[in-house]
Amino acid sequence: MPPRISIITPSYRQLEWLKLCASSVADQNGVRVEHIVQDAGTGAELDEWASQQPGLKFYVEKDAGMYDAINRGLRKATGEICAYLNCDEQYLPHALSRVDAAFRNNSEIDVLLAGTLVVDGRGHYMCSRPPLKPLLRDLRAGRMYNLSCSIFFRAELFREKKLFFDPALRIIGDLDWLKRAIEAQARVETLDVFTSTFSDLGTNLALSASGKAESTGSPESVLHFLSYAATTTAHRLRRLLAGHYSLRPFDYSIYTLEQAQTRQTFHVRQPTGVWRNRL
């Protein structure tokens, strides 16, 4: 039977992280999944590892950057629901079956936004990013709250509507894609479940000065600054009302560099909705 969900992972010289990412896709249950790794030419070690992964669809092609690689993978995808997961990101247990159920229960959903846990390089908890329905004004202002590893969408958006990622962008293609999807009248909903982890390694482009510049540009006036400050306040109020700053303790299980063969469980006693590296 054909897969229900297709996951695309752009890859280049991140084999140790890719192994963890692939394991987190391979152990998903309750739904048929295909995992497409689109590699830009890492080399023999990755090629050998991929050849020993029977559930992996592995392609080596030179590309024009991450979003070009994602587009290449999407064109190969055969699932009805698609997403992309970077090498340093993972899915939590049962994540994709919950995503599948949400799409099955509501045939009108085009894009589904779930929650993300931010962890450090050893898998330790940093903060929570529960989903929040995006406002077009925020996206146009360069604010992308929902992380790409927890964004899922119907394949018809690119197969029929040709809504692919812009390969000319280097960092904020997910923001641009979501903005264009909403402008094209795509129906966006949220799933109040944490499906994924994002590793804040201190080198993520989206957190860099370049990422912020590509996202927002430089303020041109005091009026621009005041407008941005006002939307920031409104955004934080929305999060407060949604309960993002009053989270309950929980456990999560992921693969780590120290424990790569089985998931390691972490307990979070004091969850926080504040991502201090982004303040």
C-alpha positions as CSV (number, residue, x, y, z in Angstrom):
1,M,0.0,0.0,0.0
2,P,1.2,3.6,-0.7
3,P,2.5,5.6,2.3
4,R,0.1,8.0,4.0
5,I,2.8,10.5,5.1
6,S,6.0,11.5,3.3
7,I,8.8,13.1,5.3
8,I,11.6,14.9,3.5
9,T,15.0,15.4,5.1
10,P,17.6,17.7,3.4
11,S,21.1,16.5,4.3
12,Y,24.7,17.6,3.9
13,R,27.5,16.5,6.2
14,Q,25.4,15.8,9.3
15,L,25.5,12.0,9.4
16,E,25.5,11.6,13.2
17,W,22.4,13.8,13.5
18,L,20.8,12.2,10.5
19,K,21.0,8.8,12.2
20,L,19.0,10.1,15.1
21,C,16.5,11.9,12.9
22,A,16.0,8.7,10.8
23,S,15.5,6.5,13.9
24,S,12.7,8.9,15.1
25,V,10.9,8.5,11.8
26,A,11.5,4.7,11.5
27,D,9.9,3.9,14.9
28,Q,6.6,5.8,14.2
29,N,3.7,3.4,14.4
30,G,0.0,3.4,13.4
31,V,0.6,5.1,10.0
32,R,2.4,4.2,6.8
33,V,5.4,6.6,6.4
34,E,8.0,7.1,3.7
35,H,11.3,8.9,4.6
36,I,13.1,10.6,1.8
37,V,16.6,11.8,2.5
38,Q,17.8,14.3,-0.1
39,D,21.6,14.6,0.3
40,A,23.8,17.1,-1.5
41,G,26.8,14.8,-1.7
42,T,28.1,14.1,1.9
43,G,30.2,11.2,0.8
44,A,31.0,7.5,1.1
45,E,30.3,7.1,4.9
46,L,26.7,8.4,4.6
47,D,26.2,6.5,1.3
48,E,27.2,3.2,3.1
49,W,25.0,3.9,6.1
50,A,22.0,4.7,3.9
51,S,22.4,1.5,1.9
52,Q,21.9,-0.4,5.2
53,Q,18.6,1.4,6.0
54,P,15.9,-0.6,4.1
55,G,13.1,1.8,5.0
56,L,14.9,4.9,3.7
57,K,14.6,6.4,0.3
58,F,18.0,8.0,-0.3
59,Y,18.9,10.3,-3.1
60,V,22.2,12.1,-3.8
61,E,21.9,15.2,-5.9
62,K,23.6,18.6,-6.0
63,D,21.2,21.3,-5.0
64,A,21.0,25.1,-4.7
65,G,20.4,25.0,-0.9
66,M,18.1,23.5,1.7
67,Y,14.8,24.6,0.2
68,D,15.8,23.4,-3.3
69,A,16.6,20.0,-1.7
70,I,13.2,20.0,0.0
71,N,11.5,20.7,-3.3
72,R,13.4,17.9,-4.9
73,G,12.2,15.6,-2.2
74,L,8.6,16.7,-2.4
75,R,8.5,16.0,-6.1
76,K,9.5,12.4,-5.3
77,A,7.0,12.1,-2.4
78,T,4.0,9.7,-2.8
79,G,2.2,10.4,0.5
80,E,-1.0,12.4,0.9
81,I,0.5,14.3,3.8
82,C,4.0,15.8,3.7
83,A,6.5,17.5,6.0
84,Y,10.2,18.2,6.2
85,L,12.4,17.3,9.1
86,N,16.0,18.6,9.3
87,C,18.8,16.3,10.4
88,D,19.0,17.8,13.9
89,E,15.3,17.5,14.5
90,Q,13.2,14.5,15.6
91,Y,9.7,13.2,15.9
92,L,8.4,12.2,19.3
93,P,6.7,8.8,19.8
94,H,3.3,8.5,18.1
95,A,3.6,11.9,16.5
96,L,2.7,11.0,13.0
97,S,-0.3,8.8,13.8
98,R,-1.7,11.8,15.7
99,V,-1.1,14.0,12.7
100,D,-2.7,11.5,10.4
101,A,-5.8,11.2,12.7
102,A,-6.1,15.0,12.7
103,F,-6.2,15.2,8.9
104,R,-8.6,12.2,8.7
105,N,-10.9,13.8,11.1
106,N,-11.1,17.1,9.2
107,S,-10.9,16.8,5.5
108,E,-10.8,20.6,5.1
109,I,-7.4,21.1,6.8
110,D,-4.6,22.0,4.3
111,V,-1.9,22.9,6.8
112,L,-1.6,21.5,10.4
113,L,0.7,23.2,13.0
114,A,1.7,21.1,16.0
115,G,4.0,21.9,19.0
116,T,7.7,21.6,19.3
117,L,10.1,21.0,22.2
118,V,13.4,22.9,21.9
119,V,16.4,20.9,23.3
120,D,20.1,21.4,23.4
121,G,22.8,19.3,21.7
122,R,22.6,16.6,24.4
123,G,18.8,16.4,24.2
124,H,18.1,18.3,27.4
125,Y,15.0,20.5,27.6
126,M,15.2,24.2,26.9
127,C,11.6,25.3,26.3
128,S,8.3,24.5,24.8
129,R,6.7,26.0,21.7
130,P,3.0,25.0,21.7
131,P,1.3,25.7,18.4
132,L,-0.3,29.0,17.7
133,K,-2.4,29.8,14.7
134,P,-0.5,32.3,12.6
135,L,-1.7,35.8,11.7
136,L,-0.9,37.0,8.2
137,R,0.2,40.4,9.6
138,D,2.9,38.7,11.7
139,L,4.2,36.6,8.9
140,R,4.4,39.7,6.6
141,A,6.3,41.5,9.4
142,G,8.8,38.6,9.5
143,R,7.6,36.8,12.7
144,M,7.6,33.0,12.4
145,Y,6.5,31.4,15.6
146,N,5.7,27.8,14.6
147,L,8.8,25.8,13.9
148,S,9.1,23.9,10.6
149,C,9.6,20.5,12.1
150,S,6.0,20.6,13.4
151,I,4.3,21.8,10.2
152,F,2.4,19.3,8.1
153,F,0.5,19.9,4.8
154,R,-1.5,18.1,2.2
155,A,0.5,17.1,-0.9
156,E,-2.1,18.8,-3.2
157,L,-0.7,22.1,-2.1
158,F,2.4,21.5,-4.3
159,R,1.1,18.9,-6.7
160,E,-1.9,20.9,-7.8
161,K,-1.3,24.5,-6.6
162,K,2.4,24.4,-7.2
163,L,3.1,25.8,-3.8
164,F,6.8,24.9,-3.4
165,F,9.4,26.5,-1.2
166,D,11.4,29.4,-2.7
167,P,14.9,28.1,-3.4
168,A,16.3,31.7,-3.5
169,L,15.8,32.0,0.2
170,R,18.5,30.6,2.5
171,I,17.0,30.7,5.9
172,I,13.3,31.7,6.2
173,G,11.7,29.8,3.4
174,D,9.3,28.2,5.8
175,L,8.0,31.6,6.8
176,D,7.6,32.6,3.2
177,W,5.9,29.4,2.3
178,L,3.4,29.6,5.1
179,K,2.6,33.2,4.2
180,R,2.0,32.3,0.6
181,A,-0.1,29.3,1.7
182,I,-2.4,31.6,3.8
183,E,-2.6,34.2,1.0
184,A,-3.7,31.3,-1.4
185,Q,-6.6,30.6,1.0
186,A,-5.1,27.4,2.5
187,R,-6.9,26.4,5.7
188,V,-4.5,26.3,8.6
189,E,-5.4,24.6,11.9
190,T,-3.4,23.7,15.1
191,L,-3.0,20.4,16.8
192,D,-2.4,20.8,20.6
193,V,0.2,18.0,20.7
194,F,4.0,18.2,20.8
195,T,5.2,16.2,17.8
196,S,8.8,17.2,17.3
197,T,12.0,18.4,18.8
198,F,14.3,21.1,17.5
199,S,17.9,21.1,18.5
200,D,19.3,24.5,19.4
201,L,23.0,24.0,18.7
202,G,24.0,27.6,18.8
203,T,24.7,27.5,15.1
204,N,21.2,27.4,13.7
205,L,20.8,29.9,10.8
206,A,17.4,31.0,11.8
207,L,18.7,32.2,15.2
208,S,21.6,34.1,13.6
209,A,21.9,37.7,12.7
210,S,21.6,36.7,9.0
211,G,18.3,34.9,9.7
212,K,16.8,37.9,11.5
213,A,18.0,40.2,8.7
214,E,16.4,37.9,6.0
215,S,13.2,37.7,8.0
216,T,12.6,41.3,9.0
217,G,15.1,43.5,7.2
218,S,16.4,46.6,8.9
219,P,14.0,49.0,10.6
220,E,13.7,52.1,8.5
221,S,12.1,54.5,10.9
222,V,10.8,55.0,14.4
223,L,7.3,54.2,13.1
224,H,8.5,50.8,11.9
225,F,10.0,50.1,15.4
226,L,6.9,51.1,17.2
227,S,4.7,49.0,14.9
228,Y,7.0,46.0,15.5
229,A,6.9,46.6,19.3
230,A,3.1,46.7,19.2
231,T,2.7,43.5,17.2
232,T,5.2,41.8,19.6
233,T,3.1,42.8,22.6
234,A,0.0,41.5,20.9
235,H,1.7,38.2,20.0
236,R,2.8,37.7,23.6
237,L,-0.7,38.4,24.9
238,R,-2.1,35.8,22.5
239,R,0.4,33.3,23.9
240,L,-0.5,34.2,27.4
241,L,-4.2,33.7,26.8
242,A,-3.4,30.4,25.1
243,G,-1.7,29.1,28.2
244,H,1.9,29.0,26.8
245,Y,3.3,30.4,30.0
246,S,1.6,28.0,32.4
247,L,2.6,24.6,31.2
248,R,2.5,21.3,33.2
249,P,5.3,18.9,33.9
250,F,5.8,16.1,31.4
251,D,8.2,13.5,30.0
252,Y,9.6,13.2,26.4
253,S,11.7,10.5,24.7
254,I,14.3,11.1,22.0
255,Y,17.4,9.6,20.5
256,T,20.7,11.3,21.6
257,L,24.3,11.2,20.5
258,E,25.1,9.5,23.8
259,Q,22.2,7.0,23.5
260,A,21.6,6.5,19.7
261,Q,20.1,3.0,19.7
262,T,17.1,3.6,21.9
263,R,15.1,6.6,23.0
264,Q,16.2,8.4,26.2
265,T,13.5,9.7,28.4
266,F,13.7,13.1,30.0
267,H,11.4,14.5,32.7
268,V,10.6,18.2,32.7
269,R,9.6,19.5,36.1
270,Q,9.3,23.2,35.2
271,P,8.3,23.7,31.6
272,T,8.7,27.2,30.1
273,G,7.3,28.9,27.1
274,V,10.3,31.3,27.0
275,W,13.1,30.6,24.6
276,R,15.9,32.6,26.1
277,N,18.2,32.3,23.1
278,R,15.6,34.1,21.0
279,L,15.0,37.0,23.4
